[in-house]
């Protein structure tokens, strides 16, 4: 790889006014404006400006002081058993369907529920906390109680008739009923006509639907809780926006305003005028530089890691990693994105940010290039549901049952546990800096999201890695095979950037998105002739 013209190539990329395909013209000019007269106005659209920064206040005292992400916040769940306590009346119908009608039977059911939830808590791959099971004859007695107020979600165990009222708690609601997993519940008979449809032919509640009903299965209950945990951790997320918040090929300010409305994101802006001095000060700090080099040594010594670019670029990526970690610690958040990643940051960091974003994602942060808030919320939701790093990428055109996805910032720990092999090369478009070429394994099942520009419809496509080639395109690249018609994929692809994750989380995504008013267009469920 020819590295002799790095500075000349980079200078041309920075000043010739010709952005690459990843940054359309209006976003390129937006980047320049952010560092000139329009910075404060643009930052105001995205959120607060994270000001008063100095490396003295951010500097890492020692290796043990290296900031780490806090991880996802636990979903707090309140289980409520509703049961009837009928009294026998001679020669009259005196009880409804169901096997729980005495205090002793209710106590046995509370114990059964408690044991089942303990099993979920132990095996769940997401954080969840279950409150003590409440046992009532009428769920309305729980309204406005501290237990309900403290919960994120309520599971209503409908053994009795009086479940009406949970829809007014202002919480996500799951309705659990038994057929064969224990004493049969009354709601197994009447949950649809009496509660969901309120004795009409149509669903009545906007926020409680047919997919909120679970019969017997703890697995079915678990994936819904996983979705709600992801949703909780995505709403109101705080994220640092280096250079401001943007949206691919969209008018300035429109996308940040839209996603704030849908997701309530707290976007904290750091300008390049502020970032530059921070990086320079970090570079002058011997302890910070020594730590960056030590971490680079350790990274390059990892199995199946090959260096094919200048070592100094890798050192500089780890120094930038430490600056970004310190900024997130200062802002008390664990998400960051870069608007000027295709050029603006390179003269300041003396490397590309690709490897930096990869290492941050591998360590559990949410780190995105391009500050494209068309797609960033989908990455937040998918990562918070799966507990795994996600891969923001450029899609190509679908053909022959395959679509190529590529970018230069791929995480290596996509399964959340182990590192995939990687060659450390340059960022493709600039042929500068350090980027991982991750060899993602063939046969790996993937969840893929293509968000639309209007935050109204996200396309979902389940696929499998068919190949991980090394074409002259963005370094991290995979050919993804799918089992739906090419024409269907081509016609239903909205927006531009995609978000990809190892594993199948299609059900969880649809369940969560209904609660924010975004349609989930799951192509794998579209009937085909």
C-alpha positions, 0 to 999 in steps of 0.5 A, spaced: 500 500 500 502 506 497 503 511 503 508 516 500 502 521 498 498 521 504 499 528 506 498 531 499 492 526 498 489 528 505 490 536 503 486 535 496 480 531 500 480 537 505 480 543 500 478 541 493 471 542 495 469 535 492 466 530 497 466 523 497 459 519 496 458 518 503 458 526 504 453 529 499 454 536 497 449 539 502 452 536 508 459 537 506 457 545 506 454 544 513 460 541 516 464 547 513 458 552 516 459 548 523 466 551 524 464 558 521 458 563 522 453 558 523 455 553 528 451 556 534 445 556 530 446 549 528 448 546 535 441 549 537 437 545 533 441 539 535 441 540 543 446 543 548 453 545 547 458 542 551 462 548 553 468 549 558 472 544 556 479 543 557 484 537 557 486 538 564 479 537 566 478 531 562 485 528 562 486 521 564 490 520 571 492 513 570 490 506 566 485 504 571 482 511 570 480 509 563 473 511 562 468 505 561 461 505 559 456 504 564 451 499 560 444 498 559 439 501 565 435 495 567 428 495 565 423 495 572 417 490 571 411 490 576 407 483 575 400 484 578 396 477 579 388 479 578 384 474 580 376 473 582 374 471 589 367 468 588 362 466 593 358 460 591 350 461 590 345 455 590 342 453 583 346 459 580 352 461 576 357 463 581 363 463 578 367 465 571 372 460 568 379 459 571 382 455 576 384 460 581 378 462 586 381 462 593 386 466 597 390 459 597 390 458 590 392 465 589 398 465 593 400 458 590 400 462 583 404 468 586 409 463 588 409 460 581 409 467 577 415 469 582 419 462 580 418 463 573 420 471 573 426 469 577 428 464 571 427 470 566 432 474 571 437 469 571 437 467 564 436 474 560 441 477 556 439 484 558 438 487 565 431 486 568 428 487 575 422 484 577 418 487 583 414 483 588 408 480 585 402 484 587 395 480 588 389 483 587 382 482 585 381 489 581 387 492 578 384 499 579 386 498 586 393 499 583 392 506 580 397 511 582 401 506 587 408 507 588 409 500 585 406 502 579 409 509 578 416 506 579 415 501 574 417 501 566 412 496 564 407 492 567 405 484 566 398 483 568 396 476 570 389 475 568 386 470 572 380 474 574 375 479 570 377 486 573 383 487 568 380 493 565 384 500 568 391 497 566 391 501 560 391 508 564 397 506 568 401 510 563 406 504 562 407 499 557 403 493 558 404 485 557 398 481 558 399 474 560 395 468 561 395 461 562 392 455 558 396 449 560 402 452 564 398 452 570 391 453 572 387 456 566 386 463 566 379 467 565 382 472 560 384 466 556 377 466 554 375 474 554 382 478 553 380 479 546 373 481 546 372 484 553 379 488 554 382 489 547 376 490 543 372 493 549 366 489 546 366 492 539 369 489 533 376 493 533 382 494 537 380 500 542 387 502 545 393 505 541 398 503 546 396 496 547 395 491 541 394 483 540 402 482 540 401 484 547 398 478 549 402 472 551 399 465 553 404 460 557 410 461 554 416 464 558 420 465 551 415 469 548 414 474 555 422 474 555 423 477 548 418 482 549 421 484 555 428 485 551 424 489 546 422 494 552 429 494 555 432 496 548 426 502 548 427 504 555 435 505 554 434 508 547 429 514 549 432 520 551 439 518 550 444 523 551 449 523 545 455 527 543 455 530 536 462 532 534 461 538 529 454 538 530 448 533 528 446 532 521 442 527 516 445 524 510 443 529 504 437 532 508 436 540 509 440 542 515 437 541 522 431 537 519 433 531 521 435 532 528 429 536 530 425 530 527 429 525 531 428 529 538 421 529 537 420 521 536 426 519 540 427 525 545 435 525 544 439 529 548 444 531 543 450 535 546 455 538 541 462 539 541 465 544 535 471 542 532 474 549 534 474 546 541 476 539 539 482 541 536 485 544 542 483 538 546 487 533 541 493 537 541 493 538 549 492 530 549 498 529 545 502 534 549 500 529 555 506 524 556 501 520 560 496 520 555 500 518 549 504 513 553 497 510 555 495 510 547 501 507 545 501 501 550 493 500 548 495 500 541 501 495 543 496 490 546 491 491 540 496 489 535 498 483 539 491 481 539 490 474 535 488 475 528 490 482 528 495 484 522 498 491 521 498 494 514 498 501 515 503 506 519 503 504 526 503 512 528 496 512 525 494 506 530 497 510 536 493 516 534 487 512 534 487 510 541 489 517 543 483 520 540 479 514 543 481 516 550 479 523 548 472 521 546 472 517 552 473 523 556 468 527 553 463 522 554 465 521 561 464 529 562 457 529 559 455 522 563 453 519 556 456 513 552 454 515 545 458 519 540 458 521 533 462 525 528 460 529 523 466 531 519 469 524 519 470 524 512 476 530 512 475 535 518 477 531 523 483 528 520 488 534 520 486 534 528 487 527 530 493 526 524 489 519 523 482 517 521 477 516 526 475 509 523 479 505 528 477 509 534 469 508 533 471 501 532 474 500 538 469 504 542 463 500 539 467 493 541 468 496 549 460 497 549 460 504 547 455 507 541 460 510 536 457 512 529 460 516 523 457 521 519 453 524 525 447 521 520 441 521 525 437 518 519 440 512 521 443 513 528 436 512 532 436 505 529 443 503 531 441 505 538 435 501 538 438 495 535 444 495 540 440 496 546 435 491 544 441 486 542 446 488 547 451 487 541 455 492 537 452 494 531 455 496 524 453 502 520 454 501 513 452 503 506 448 499 502 449 497 494 443 495 489 440 488 491 441 483 485 441 475 485 439 474 492 445 478 495 446 485 497 453 488 499 454 492 505 460 496 507 463 502 511 470 503 514 468 503 522 466 496 523 466 493 530 470 487 531 466 484 537 460 484 533 457 478 537 458 481 544 464 477 546 469 475 541 473 479 536 473 477 529 479 477 525 482 484 522 487 487 518 488 494 520 489 498 513 487 505 511 480 509 510 479 507 503 477 514 500 482 518 503 487 512 503 489 515 510 489 513 517 487 506 520 481 502 519 479 495 521 478 490 515 474 486 519 473 479 516 465 477 519 464 470 518 460 466 513 453 464 515 452 469 520 445 471 521 444 478 521 438 483 522 438 489 517 435 496 518 434 501 513 430 507 516 427 512 512 428 520 512 421 521 515 422 517 521 415 513 519 417 507 516 423 502 517 425 496 513 427 490 516 431 484 512 434 478 515 440 476 512 446 471 512 453 473 511 455 470 504 462 473 503 467 478 506 471 480 500 476 486 499 473 490 494 476 497 492 470 500 497 469 501 504 474 496 508 469 493 512 464 489 507 460 483 507 455 480 501 449 479 505 444 473 502 437 474 503 430 469 501 426 475 498 425 477 491 430 482 489 425 487 486 422 487 493 428 489 496 429 494 491 422 497 491 422 498 499 429 500 501 428 507 504 433 512 506 440 511 505 445 508 510 443 501 514 444 498 520 446 491 521 447 487 527 449 479 529 443 475 530 435 475 529 432 481 533 426 482 528 420 481 532 423 485 538 424 491 533 417 491 531 414 490 538 418 496 540 417 501 534 410 500 534 410 504 541 414 510 537 409 510 531 414 508 526 412 502 522 416 496 521 416 493 514 419 486 515 420 484 508 421 477 511 414 477 512 411 480 506 407 474 502 410 473 495 407 469 489 
